[in-house]
Amino acid sequence: MEAKVTDPLDKATSSAPPTLGEGCLNRYDPDALRPEDGADFDGAVELWQQLQQTPEAPTDTPKK
């Protein structure tokens, strides 16, 4: 027998990870973030270094 869900919001359950700080200093607790939360930062340092070495293209080129 299949269970009947009467409230469609009963199926949609999620919660934000724990936070640290208050007000404008409020941020997610990095120690509580897991890969399941979409918080896999393994390549962040390498990406940052690569972006710092990439020359920027001029943003203000005159058109003729």
N, CA, C and O atoms as CSV, one atom per row, in Angstrom:
chain,resi,resn,atom,element,x,y,z
A,1,MET,N,N,0.842,-1.176,0.000
A,1,MET,CA,C,0.000,0.000,0.000
A,1,MET,C,C,0.894,1.248,0.000
A,1,MET,O,O,1.846,1.330,0.776
A,2,GLU,N,N,0.592,2.198,-0.852
A,2,GLU,CA,C,1.379,3.423,-0.973
A,2,GLU,C,C,0.866,4.472,0.004
A,2,GLU,O,O,-0.340,4.684,0.130
A,3,ALA,N,N,1.801,5.126,0.695
A,3,ALA,CA,C,1.412,6.185,1.628
A,3,ALA,C,C,1.006,7.420,0.833
A,3,ALA,O,O,1.674,7.796,-0.131
A,4,LYS,N,N,-0.079,8.038,1.239
A,4,LYS,CA,C,-0.566,9.230,0.556
A,4,LYS,C,C,-0.050,10.478,1.275
A,4,LYS,O,O,-0.191,10.612,2.491
A,5,VAL,N,N,0.542,11.377,0.512
A,5,VAL,CA,C,1.036,12.626,1.064
A,5,VAL,C,C,-0.051,13.671,0.848
A,5,VAL,O,O,-0.430,13.961,-0.287
A,6,THR,N,N,-0.541,14.225,1.933
A,6,THR,CA,C,-1.623,15.199,1.815
A,6,THR,C,C,-1.100,16.618,1.623
A,6,THR,O,O,-1.729,17.423,0.938
A,7,ASP,N,N,0.034,16.924,2.216
A,7,ASP,CA,C,0.607,18.253,2.084
A,7,ASP,C,C,1.826,18.179,1.170
A,7,ASP,O,O,2.787,17.485,1.502
A,8,PRO,N,N,1.821,18.874,0.024
A,8,PRO,CA,C,2.960,18.775,-0.895
A,8,PRO,C,C,4.265,19.292,-0.293
A,8,PRO,O,O,5.342,18.920,-0.758
A,9,LEU,N,N,4.191,20.132,0.719
A,9,LEU,CA,C,5.408,20.639,1.346
A,9,LEU,C,C,6.053,19.630,2.287
A,9,LEU,O,O,7.197,19.811,2.702
A,10,ASP,N,N,5.321,18.561,2.629
A,10,ASP,CA,C,5.901,17.524,3.483
A,10,ASP,C,C,7.073,16.833,2.788
A,10,ASP,O,O,7.983,16.348,3.459
A,11,LYS,N,N,7.064,16.781,1.461
A,11,LYS,CA,C,8.129,16.126,0.718
A,11,LYS,C,C,9.361,17.023,0.599
A,11,LYS,O,O,10.482,16.525,0.502
A,12,ALA,N,N,9.164,18.313,0.605
A,12,ALA,CA,C,10.264,19.256,0.414
A,12,ALA,C,C,10.865,19.631,1.757
A,12,ALA,O,O,10.426,20.576,2.412
A,13,THR,N,N,11.872,18.877,2.151
A,13,THR,CA,C,12.516,19.183,3.428
A,13,THR,C,C,13.994,19.452,3.194
A,13,THR,O,O,14.704,18.619,2.629
A,14,SER,N,N,14.440,20.586,3.618
A,14,SER,CA,C,15.853,20.927,3.599
A,14,SER,C,C,16.097,21.956,4.680
A,14,SER,O,O,15.176,22.630,5.143
A,15,SER,N,N,17.329,22.063,5.066
A,15,SER,CA,C,17.662,23.060,6.069
A,15,SER,C,C,19.051,23.606,5.767
A,15,SER,O,O,19.901,22.913,5.210
A,16,ALA,N,N,19.257,24.826,6.135
A,16,ALA,CA,C,20.553,25.459,5.928
A,16,ALA,C,C,21.550,24.922,6.941
A,16,ALA,O,O,21.167,24.554,8.051
A,17,PRO,N,N,22.830,24.873,6.572
A,17,PRO,CA,C,23.832,24.443,7.544
A,17,PRO,C,C,23.962,25.454,8.686
A,17,PRO,O,O,23.510,26.592,8.560
A,18,PRO,N,N,24.570,25.049,9.782
A,18,PRO,CA,C,24.764,25.962,10.908
A,18,PRO,C,C,25.581,27.188,10.499
A,18,PRO,O,O,26.405,27.127,9.587
A,19,THR,N,N,25.337,28.290,11.187
A,19,THR,CA,C,26.031,29.530,10.875
A,19,THR,C,C,26.832,30.026,12.077
A,19,THR,O,O,26.610,29.607,13.213
A,20,LEU,N,N,27.762,30.927,11.794
A,20,LEU,CA,C,28.558,31.598,12.817
A,20,LEU,C,C,28.358,33.095,12.671
A,20,LEU,O,O,28.034,33.574,11.584
A,21,GLY,N,N,28.541,33.822,13.723
A,21,GLY,CA,C,28.461,35.279,13.669
A,21,GLY,C,C,27.030,35.778,13.658
A,21,GLY,O,O,26.074,35.002,13.669
A,22,GLU,N,N,26.912,37.098,13.636
A,22,GLU,CA,C,25.599,37.733,13.637
A,22,GLU,C,C,25.582,38.885,12.646
A,22,GLU,O,O,26.628,39.437,12.303
A,23,GLY,N,N,24.406,39.237,12.196
A,23,GLY,CA,C,24.231,40.386,11.316
A,23,GLY,C,C,25.015,40.246,10.030
A,23,GLY,O,O,24.963,39.201,9.381
A,24,CYS,N,N,25.744,41.288,9.650
A,24,CYS,CA,C,26.504,41.261,8.395
A,24,CYS,C,C,27.710,40.337,8.477
A,24,CYS,O,O,28.339,40.060,7.456
A,25,LEU,N,N,28.049,39.853,9.673
A,25,LEU,CA,C,29.149,38.908,9.832
A,25,LEU,C,C,28.657,37.462,9.858
A,25,LEU,O,O,29.447,36.546,10.086
A,26,ASN,N,N,27.365,37.248,9.628
A,26,ASN,CA,C,26.784,35.912,9.619
A,26,ASN,C,C,27.308,35.141,8.411
A,26,ASN,O,O,27.264,35.641,7.287
A,27,ARG,N,N,27.807,33.922,8.641
A,27,ARG,CA,C,28.332,33.088,7.566
A,27,ARG,C,C,28.151,31.628,7.955
A,27,ARG,O,O,27.974,31.295,9.127
A,28,TYR,N,N,28.198,30.764,6.945
A,28,TYR,CA,C,28.093,29.327,7.226
A,28,TYR,C,C,29.328,28.857,7.969
A,28,TYR,O,O,30.434,29.328,7.709
A,29,ASP,N,N,29.140,27.934,8.887
A,29,ASP,CA,C,30.231,27.352,9.653
A,29,ASP,C,C,31.027,26.428,8.727
A,29,ASP,O,O,30.506,25.394,8.309
A,30,PRO,N,N,32.278,26.776,8.397
A,30,PRO,CA,C,33.043,25.948,7.455
A,30,PRO,C,C,33.287,24.534,7.966
A,30,PRO,O,O,33.431,23.609,7.167
A,31,ASP,N,N,33.336,24.352,9.283
A,31,ASP,CA,C,33.553,23.018,9.839
A,31,ASP,C,C,32.312,22.138,9.724
A,31,ASP,O,O,32.412,20.914,9.810
A,32,ALA,N,N,31.144,22.751,9.531
A,32,ALA,CA,C,29.904,21.986,9.440
A,32,ALA,C,C,29.523,21.675,7.994
A,32,ALA,O,O,28.626,20.865,7.761
A,33,LEU,N,N,30.188,22.304,7.012
A,33,LEU,CA,C,29.858,22.073,5.608
A,33,LEU,C,C,30.406,20.730,5.150
A,33,LEU,O,O,31.528,20.349,5.486
A,34,ARG,N,N,29.584,20.016,4.369
A,34,ARG,CA,C,29.964,18.706,3.852
A,34,ARG,C,C,29.845,18.708,2.336
A,34,ARG,O,O,29.157,19.566,1.782
A,35,PRO,N,N,30.492,17.778,1.653
A,35,PRO,CA,C,30.344,17.694,0.198
A,35,PRO,C,C,28.882,17.529,-0.230
A,35,PRO,O,O,28.499,17.990,-1.306
A,36,GLU,N,N,28.067,16.880,0.598
A,36,GLU,CA,C,26.650,16.709,0.286
A,36,GLU,C,C,25.913,18.053,0.263
A,36,GLU,O,O,24.856,18.175,-0.357
A,37,ASP,N,N,26.473,19.054,0.939
A,37,ASP,CA,C,25.872,20.393,0.956
A,37,ASP,C,C,26.307,21.212,-0.251
A,37,ASP,O,O,25.881,22.356,-0.409
A,38,GLY,N,N,27.145,20.642,-1.095
A,38,GLY,CA,C,27.674,21.389,-2.226
A,38,GLY,C,C,28.842,22.257,-1.813
A,38,GLY,O,O,29.072,23.317,-2.394
A,39,ALA,N,N,29.582,21.809,-0.808
A,39,ALA,CA,C,30.658,22.612,-0.253
A,39,ALA,C,C,31.998,21.916,-0.404
A,39,ALA,O,O,32.732,21.766,0.573
A,40,ASP,N,N,32.326,21.488,-1.618
A,40,ASP,CA,C,33.599,20.836,-1.862
A,40,ASP,C,C,34.569,21.873,-2.407
A,40,ASP,O,O,34.468,22.269,-3.568
A,41,PHE,N,N,35.501,22.314,-1.581
A,41,PHE,CA,C,36.425,23.377,-1.947
A,41,PHE,C,C,37.841,22.845,-2.202
A,41,PHE,O,O,38.813,23.586,-2.064
A,42,ASP,N,N,37.959,21.571,-2.570
A,42,ASP,CA,C,39.276,20.963,-2.740
A,42,ASP,C,C,40.145,21.698,-3.754
A,42,ASP,O,O,41.351,21.814,-3.540
A,43,GLY,N,N,39.582,22.194,-4.837
A,43,GLY,CA,C,40.373,22.845,-5.863
A,43,GLY,C,C,40.396,24.349,-5.771
A,43,GLY,O,O,40.855,25.007,-6.705
A,44,ALA,N,N,39.920,24.920,-4.686
A,44,ALA,CA,C,39.794,26.374,-4.580
A,44,ALA,C,C,41.145,27.085,-4.625
A,44,ALA,O,O,41.272,28.111,-5.293
A,45,VAL,N,N,42.140,26.571,-3.942
A,45,VAL,CA,C,43.450,27.229,-3.906
A,45,VAL,C,C,44.076,27.219,-5.303
A,45,VAL,O,O,44.601,28.235,-5.758
A,46,GLU,N,N,44.018,26.073,-5.976
A,46,GLU,CA,C,44.590,25.982,-7.316
A,46,GLU,C,C,43.857,26.900,-8.290
A,46,GLU,O,O,44.493,27.550,-9.119
A,47,LEU,N,N,42.537,26.961,-8.201
A,47,LEU,CA,C,41.763,27.833,-9.074
A,47,LEU,C,C,42.119,29.298,-8.826
A,47,LEU,O,O,42.288,30.065,-9.774
A,48,TRP,N,N,42.232,29.686,-7.567
A,48,TRP,CA,C,42.578,31.072,-7.235
A,48,TRP,C,C,43.952,31.436,-7.806
A,48,TRP,O,O,44.124,32.519,-8.364
A,49,GLN,N,N,44.914,30.546,-7.668
A,49,GLN,CA,C,46.257,30.805,-8.196
A,49,GLN,C,C,46.226,30.909,-9.718
A,49,GLN,O,O,46.899,31.762,-10.296
A,50,GLN,N,N,45.456,30.054,-10.362
A,50,GLN,CA,C,45.348,30.100,-11.819
A,50,GLN,C,C,44.714,31.415,-12.272
A,50,GLN,O,O,45.169,32.018,-13.244
A,51,LEU,N,N,43.687,31.856,-11.589
A,51,LEU,CA,C,43.015,33.099,-11.957
A,51,LEU,C,C,43.918,34.308,-11.736
A,51,LEU,O,O,43.822,35.293,-12.468
A,52,GLN,N,N,44.782,34.244,-10.748
A,52,GLN,CA,C,45.691,35.352,-10.485
A,52,GLN,C,C,46.770,35.460,-11.553
A,52,GLN,O,O,47.321,36.540,-11.763
A,53,GLN,N,N,47.079,34.359,-12.230
A,53,GLN,CA,C,48.114,34.356,-13.263
A,53,GLN,C,C,47.566,34.687,-14.644
A,53,GLN,O,O,48.336,35.023,-15.544
A,54,THR,N,N,46.254,34.599,-14.829
A,54,THR,CA,C,45.634,34.860,-16.120
A,54,THR,C,C,45.615,36.358,-16.389
A,54,THR,O,O,45.076,37.115,-15.582
A,55,PRO,N,N,46.199,36.812,-17.520
A,55,PRO,CA,C,46.152,38.251,-17.812
A,55,PRO,C,C,44.717,38.695,-18.115
A,55,PRO,O,O,43.955,38.010,-18.797
A,56,GLU,N,N,44.393,39.851,-17.587
A,56,GLU,CA,C,43.030,40.378,-17.800
A,56,GLU,C,C,42.939,41.046,-19.159
A,56,GLU,O,O,43.860,41.744,-19.584
A,57,ALA,N,N,41.837,40.830,-19.828
A,57,ALA,CA,C,41.582,41.513,-21.113
A,57,ALA,C,C,41.102,42.918,-20.813
A,57,ALA,O,O,40.394,43.131,-19.829
A,58,PRO,N,N,41.476,43.885,-21.647
A,58,PRO,CA,C,40.992,45.251,-21.419
A,58,PRO,C,C,39.460,45.296,-21.518
A,58,PRO,O,O,38.862,44.711,-22.421
A,59,THR,N,N,38.855,45.995,-20.579
A,59,THR,CA,C,37.399,46.076,-20.565
A,59,THR,C,C,36.893,47.337,-21.251
A,59,THR,O,O,35.702,47.450,-21.542
A,60,ASP,N,N,37.774,48.268,-21.507
A,60,ASP,CA,C,37.358,49.562,-22.050
A,60,ASP,C,C,38.064,49.805,-23.391
A,60,ASP,O,O,38.897,50.703,-23.508
A,61,THR,N,N,37.724,49.001,-24.387
A,61,THR,CA,C,38.361,49.174,-25.681
A,61,THR,C,C,37.516,50.093,-26.559
A,61,THR,O,O,36.312,49.877,-26.699
A,62,PRO,N,N,38.131,51.111,-27.150
A,62,PRO,CA,C,37.358,52.020,-28.017
A,62,PRO,C,C,36.984,51.326,-29.320
A,62,PRO,O,O,37.776,50.579,-29.895
A,63,LYS,N,N,35.764,51.587,-29.772
A,63,LYS,CA,C,35.285,51.036,-31.041
A,63,LYS,C,C,35.324,52.107,-32.098
A,63,LYS,O,O,34.986,53.260,-31.828
A,64,LYS,N,N,35.731,51.746,-33.298
A,64,LYS,CA,C,35.808,52.721,-34.392
A,64,LYS,C,C,34.785,52.427,-35.449
A,64,LYS,O,O,34.703,53.144,-36.446
